[in-house]
Amino acid sequence: MIVDLRIYTCAPNRMAEFVKLYEEAAWPIQKKYLGRCLGWYTTAEGALNTVVHMWAYENQGDREQRRDAMAASPEWQGYLAKAAALGALQKMENRILKPTGFFAAYDSAKP
């Protein structure tokens, strides 16, 4: 398994607008194409105006296939246009994470 960690920084006082747009327009699409969301959060302390979400994939090939399918969909293109028009995002980052050996064993032992 790999995890796609996505970190978005919003302009000050614009995070609520971005989260609302995402919930209404992007969340249903991403659930359909990407599958397993491990978490979707906003910061309460530390670097403010930050949204963090994580998606699990079997491997990099699975991630690429799912993200390519989503990117090709007209509904995703519509969301991207709305997000660009909103202008709330200042920075977008993503990181691909893989579990350490001890955590992979722990995670697979869970009921």
N, C-alpha and C positions, 0 to 999 in steps of 0.2 A: 504494500500500500504506500502511496505518497499522498501528501496533503498540499494543496495549493492555498497558501496564505495570502490574502489580498488585503492591502491597507490603503485606504482612501482618506485623504485630508481635504476637508471642506473649508471654504472661506468662513471667517468668523460670522456667527449668527446665521449660517446657511445650512447647517447640518440637518435640522428638522425638515427643511424643504427637500433635501436630497433623499433622506430616509423615506419620506412620504412618497415621492416619485418612484423610488426603488420598490417599495412595498406594493404599490399599485400596478406598476408597469413592468418591472424586471423580475421580481420574485417568482411569479408564476412561470415565466419563461425559463429561468435558471433551474427551478425545480424539475421542469419537464426535460431539459436537455442534460443538465449536469448531474442530477441524481442526489448523492449523499452530502448534504450540508452538515458540517460538524458544529457550526456555530456562526452567529451573526450578531455582532456587538457594536456598541458605541462606547467611547471612553467616558469614564466618570471622573478620573483623576489622571494626572500626567499630561501627555500631549493631547490637548483638547481638540475638539472638532474633527475627531478621527473615527472612522468606521473600519471595523475589522471583520472579515468573514473567512471561513475555511471550508474547503471542499475536498472530500476524499475520492481518490481514484485508485484503480487497481495498479496502474503503472503510468508512465509518461505517454505511451501510445493511447491508452484509454482516455487520458486527459485531452490529448490533442484531437482525437476523434470526436469526443463530446463537444469540445469548445468550437471546433470547426463547423460542426452541424449547427450549433447555436448561432455562430457568426453568420452563417449563410441564410438564416431564416429572416423573412421580411419583418416578423414581429420584433426580433432583436434589433434590427436596423432602425425600426420605429422608436424603440426605447432609446437607442444611442442618440438619435436626433433630438428627442425630448431632453435628455440629460445635457447635451451640448447647449441647447437653447437656455436651459436653466442656469448654466454657468456657475454652479455651486462648487465644483471640484477644482482644487488647486494642484493636487498631486495624487498619482496612483502608483502603487508598488505591488509587486507580487513576488513571492518566494516559494520555491518547491522544497518541501520538507520530507524527510523519510525518517521513520522511527528507528531509535536505537535498538540493538538486539534485546536488551532487557525489557524495554517497553513493549516491543512487538510480542514477546512471550507473555507478558502480563496481560496485554490487551486481548490476545487470542484465548486466554484462559477464562475470561469473563463470561458469565452465563448470557 
